[in-house]
Amino acid sequence: MLVRLDLVTSWIAVIIIGREIVITAIRVAAFSLGIALAADQLGKLKMALQVIAITAVLLTIYSGWNYIRMNYKRLHLNK
C-alpha cells in the first residue's frame, strides 16, 4: 500500500516482505524439528515499533471517523 501511494520505494517493500518470508520459513522449519526459536532484542524492538505504528494509524482513522460523525450531527441539527 505504501508503494502504491509512493510513500516507500518498491525495493524497500521487497526487502521487508522478503525478510518476513525468510524468518517465517526458518521458524516453521525449526518448529517441525521440535525446536523453539526465541526472538532477539532487535526482533522484539521491531515488533514493538510495528504495534506502535499500527496503533497510531488506527487512532488516526478513528479520530477522523469520530470528527466526521460529531460534525455531521452538528451540521444536521442546524438544518
Summary of the structure (lengths in Angstrom):
residues: 79
radius of gyration: 20.3
end to end distance: 39.4
largest distance: 68.1
contacts: 141
relative contact order: 0.05
helix: 76%
strand: 0%
